[in-house]
Amino acid sequence: MAIKNSPPSDDASSLQTTLARLMQIKAKARGFSFLPRQPVHSLLAGRHASRLRGRGLAFEELRQYAQGDDVRTIDWKATARLRSPHVRVYNEERERPVLIIVDQRQSMFFGSRRAMKSVVAAELAALTAWRTLLAGDRIGGIVFNNHELVELRPHRSQNQVLRFLHEVVRMNQILVEDKTDTKPDVVADSKVTLNQAVEAALRRATHDHLVVLISDLDGADEETRRLATLIAAHNDMLVAGIYDPLGASLQGHTGMIAHDRGANYNIPEGKQFADSFQKEFVAVLDHWQSVFRALQAPVIPISTATPPVDQLRTFFGSLTASTSGA
């Protein structure tokens, strides 16, 4: 649902983003991590039910036990065969594919504070992509709007990040050019849905990926739950739910109109409507948090009112440069 109101500011950057702006975000992609090694207050810390597993472990060598080694790493068969304690040594795999799903549908073209949801989603996608590259992991993406879906296979290079961000910017700018969400030659059945994007991620993320969904979750249903369950069975999943403060707590005013799926609705004034609207918003948020929590997929609510990098550092904790791998 979109509310017809004034844009968040007269600054064009609040309505749409540019490749240059997303490239500048690279300098800010520090101070948070997607690995299990987290600060105590991080959303991903071990004391929380939702925790990302991070990269896998690869066997490196079998060597003699040394004082201080974890006894749980002792290989008892090798110890018996060699007649001295031996341990198995593992190293964290150097690369992990990260697949970023970025929603740029018409429902994302709304904002009352700082920037549109679509712009915040683009900024968050850039932060995730640059953080992934800095950690030496492979980056892939699925970028979609109401009429198009683009897939990029995970690859580790700056050129790959730029290709991904180019698609994000291209679809982001289409929203400004086509605010009405009407294309005469496109029928309703041909529109790209959230579930189609998640299904594309399921095909791409076979195992041991980190799948990051950046969306306002408009249109999420039981099929979304099913697809997310299949993804989470063999991968890690992280959901960034983009929301606008006005969309979370709406106060009706004379002449305010809501536009939803081609229909317009007058928004009534009064406390009763405001309370009912906020209660419904909280109920939807609680529902999807419980769904993804059951899948051990953390849900991060990201507001349009604050720069997303500040919110990531709050949720994931503050890391020093030496420990801030992605």
C-alpha positions in Angstrom: 0.0 0.0 0.0 1.3 3.5 -0.9 0.2 6.7 0.7 -0.1 9.7 -1.6 1.9 12.3 0.3 4.8 14.7 -0.2 8.2 13.1 -0.8 10.5 12.8 2.2 12.5 15.9 1.0 13.2 18.0 -2.0 16.6 16.3 -2.4 16.5 14.1 -5.5 18.6 11.5 -3.7 15.7 10.8 -1.4 13.6 9.7 -4.4 16.2 7.7 -6.3 19.8 6.6 -6.0 22.8 6.6 -8.3 25.7 4.2 -9.0 28.1 6.9 -7.8 26.3 7.1 -4.5 26.2 3.3 -4.0 29.9 3.2 -4.8 30.7 5.7 -2.1 28.9 3.5 0.5 31.9 1.1 0.2 33.8 3.3 2.7 30.9 2.8 5.2 30.8 -1.0 4.9 32.6 -1.7 8.1 31.7 -2.1 11.8 29.3 -5.0 11.3 29.6 -8.7 10.5 27.5 -11.5 9.2 29.7 -14.2 10.8 28.9 -16.1 14.0 31.8 -14.3 15.8 29.7 -11.5 17.2 29.7 -8.9 20.0 27.7 -10.0 23.0 24.9 -7.5 22.1 24.6 -8.5 18.5 21.4 -9.9 17.0 23.5 -12.9 15.8 25.2 -13.6 19.1 24.9 -17.1 20.5 22.4 -16.2 23.2 19.8 -15.5 20.5 17.7 -18.2 18.9 18.5 -16.9 15.4 22.2 -17.3 14.5 24.0 -17.5 11.2 26.4 -20.4 10.8 28.9 -18.4 8.7 31.3 -20.2 6.4 31.8 -23.9 6.5 34.8 -25.7 7.9 37.4 -27.5 5.6 39.7 -30.3 6.9 43.3 -29.1 6.8 45.5 -31.7 8.6 45.9 -34.4 11.1 48.6 -33.7 13.7 49.9 -34.7 17.1 48.0 -33.4 20.1 49.6 -30.4 21.8 49.0 -28.9 25.2 46.0 -26.6 25.0 44.2 -28.3 22.1 40.5 -28.9 22.5 40.1 -32.6 23.5 36.9 -32.7 21.3 39.1 -32.5 18.2 41.0 -35.7 19.1 40.7 -38.3 16.3 40.4 -41.5 18.4 40.8 -43.9 15.4 44.0 -42.2 14.4 45.2 -42.0 18.0 44.7 -45.8 18.3 46.4 -46.5 15.0 49.4 -44.2 15.6 49.6 -44.9 19.3 49.8 -41.2 20.3 47.1 -38.5 20.6 46.3 -36.9 17.3 43.8 -34.1 16.5 42.0 -33.1 13.4 42.5 -29.5 12.3 39.9 -27.5 10.4 40.1 -24.1 8.8 37.2 -21.9 8.0 36.5 -21.9 4.3 37.7 -18.8 2.5 34.6 -18.1 0.5 30.9 -18.3 1.0 28.4 -17.3 -1.6 26.1 -14.5 -0.6 22.9 -14.0 -2.6 21.1 -10.6 -2.1 17.5 -10.3 -3.1 16.5 -6.7 -3.6 12.9 -5.6 -3.9 12.3 -2.5 -6.2 8.6 -3.0 -6.8 6.1 -0.1 -6.7 5.2 -0.8 -3.0 8.8 0.3 -2.2 8.3 3.7 -3.8 7.1 5.3 -0.6 8.7 7.4 2.1 7.9 10.1 4.6 11.3 10.4 6.3 14.8 10.8 4.8 14.3 8.5 1.8 12.0 6.2 -0.1 11.9 2.5 0.9 13.3 1.7 -2.5 16.4 3.9 -1.9 17.0 2.5 1.6 16.8 -1.0 0.1 19.4 0.0 -2.5 21.7 1.4 0.1 21.4 -1.7 2.2 22.1 -3.9 -0.8 25.2 -1.9 -1.5 26.4 -2.2 2.1 25.9 -5.9 2.1 27.6 -6.3 -1.3 30.7 -4.3 -0.3 30.9 -6.0 3.1 30.8 -9.4 1.3 33.5 -8.4 -1.1 35.8 -7.0 1.7 35.4 -10.4 3.5 36.6 -12.3 0.3 33.2 -13.9 -0.3 31.4 -14.4 -3.5 28.5 -12.0 -4.3 25.4 -12.7 -6.3 22.0 -11.1 -6.6 18.4 -11.2 -7.6 17.0 -7.7 -8.4 13.3 -7.4 -9.2 10.5 -4.9 -9.8 6.9 -5.4 -10.8 7.8 -6.3 -14.4 11.3 -7.7 -14.4 13.6 -10.1 -12.5 17.4 -10.2 -13.0 19.7 -12.9 -11.6 23.4 -12.6 -11.1 25.4 -15.7 -10.3 27.7 -15.4 -7.2 31.2 -14.3 -8.2 34.1 -12.7 -6.2 35.1 -9.4 -7.9 34.5 -5.7 -7.8 33.2 -5.9 -11.3 30.5 -8.3 -10.1 29.5 -5.9 -7.3 29.3 -3.0 -9.9 27.1 -5.2 -12.2 24.8 -5.9 -9.3 24.6 -2.3 -8.2 24.0 -1.2 -11.8 20.9 -3.4 -11.9 19.7 -2.1 -8.5 20.1 1.5 -9.7 18.5 0.9 -13.1 15.3 -0.6 -11.4 15.4 2.1 -8.7 15.3 4.9 -11.3 12.5 3.2 -13.2 10.3 3.7 -10.2 10.6 7.5 -10.5 9.9 7.3 -14.2 6.8 5.1 -13.7 5.1 6.2 -10.4 1.7 5.1 -11.5 2.6 1.4 -11.8 0.6 1.2 -15.1 1.9 -0.3 -18.3 -0.8 -0.9 -20.9 0.9 -3.9 -22.5 1.5 -5.8 -19.3 -1.3 -7.9 -17.9 -1.6 -8.7 -14.2 -0.5 -12.3 -14.5 2.9 -11.2 -16.0 3.8 -9.2 -12.9 6.8 -10.3 -10.9 5.9 -11.3 -7.3 7.9 -11.6 -4.1 7.5 -15.4 -4.3 9.0 -15.5 -7.8 12.1 -13.7 -6.5 12.4 -16.1 -3.5 11.8 -19.1 -5.8 14.7 -17.8 -8.0 16.9 -17.7 -4.9 15.9 -21.2 -4.0 17.1 -22.4 -7.4 20.3 -20.5 -7.2 21.2 -21.2 -3.5 21.7 -24.9 -3.5 23.6 -25.1 -0.2 25.9 -23.2 2.2 24.8 -19.7 0.9 23.9 -16.7 2.9 20.6 -15.4 1.4 19.7 -11.8 2.3 16.2 -10.7 1.5 15.7 -7.0 1.4 12.0 -6.1 1.0 9.0 -4.6 2.6 7.5 -8.2 2.4 4.4 -6.9 0.5 2.5 -9.9 -0.8 4.2 -12.4 1.5 2.0 -15.4 2.2 2.1 -19.1 3.0 4.0 -19.8 -0.3 6.7 -17.4 0.9 6.9 -19.4 4.1 7.3 -22.7 2.2 10.0 -21.3 -0.1 11.9 -19.7 2.8 11.7 -23.1 4.7 13.3 -24.8 1.7 16.1 -22.2 1.5 16.8 -22.3 5.2 17.1 -26.1 5.2 20.5 -25.9 3.5 21.5 -22.2 3.7 21.6 -19.3 6.1 18.9 -16.6 5.6 18.7 -13.1 6.8 15.6 -10.8 6.3 15.8 -7.0 6.2 12.2 -5.8 6.5 12.1 -2.2 5.1 9.4 0.0 6.6 8.6 3.7 6.9 7.6 5.3 10.2 4.4 6.7 8.6 3.5 3.2 7.3 3.9 1.9 10.8 1.9 4.5 12.6 -0.5 6.3 10.3 -2.6 9.3 11.4 -5.4 10.2 9.0 -5.8 13.7 7.7 -8.3 15.4 5.5 -7.7 14.6 1.9 -5.2 11.8 2.5 -5.5 8.9 0.0 -4.1 5.4 0.0 -3.3 3.7 -3.3 -3.2 -0.1 -3.2 -3.1 -2.4 -6.3 -4.8 0.0 -8.6 -7.5 1.2 -6.2 -7.7 4.4 -4.2 -9.0 4.7 -0.6 -9.8 7.7 1.6 -8.0 7.5 4.9 -10.4 8.5 7.8 -9.4 10.8 10.5 -9.6 9.9 14.2 -7.8 7.9 16.9 -9.7 4.7 16.2 -8.3 4.4 12.7 -4.8 5.2 13.9 -4.9 2.6 16.7 -6.4 0.0 14.4 -3.8 0.6 11.7 -0.9 0.4 14.1 -2.3 -2.8 15.7 -2.5 -4.4 12.3 1.0 -3.4 11.4 2.4 -4.9 14.6 0.4 -8.1 14.0 1.9 -8.5 10.6 5.4 -7.8 11.8 5.1 -10.2 14.7 3.7 -12.9 12.3 6.7 -12.8 10.0 9.2 -12.5 12.8 7.8 -15.7 14.3 7.9 -17.4 10.9 11.5 -16.6 10.2 12.5 -17.1 13.8 11.3 -20.7 13.5 13.7 -21.1 10.5 16.5 -19.5 12.6 16.5 -16.6 10.1 17.1 -13.3 11.8 14.6 -10.5 10.9 16.0 -7.0 11.0 13.5 -4.1 10.8 15.1 -1.3 8.8 13.5 2.2 9.0 13.7 4.8 6.2 14.2 7.5 8.8 17.9 6.5 9.7 20.9 5.6 7.5 20.9 1.8 7.2 24.6 1.5 8.1 23.8 2.9 11.6 21.0 0.4 12.0 23.2 -2.5 11.0 25.9 -1.5 13.5 23.2 -1.3 16.2 21.7 -4.7 15.4 25.0 -6.5 14.8 27.0 -4.7 17.4 30.1 -2.6 17.0 33.2 -4.4 15.7 36.7 -3.3 15.6 38.6 -3.3 12.3 40.4 -6.4 13.2 37.3 -8.5 13.8 34.9 -7.0 11.3 34.9 -9.8 8.7 31.7 -10.1 6.8 
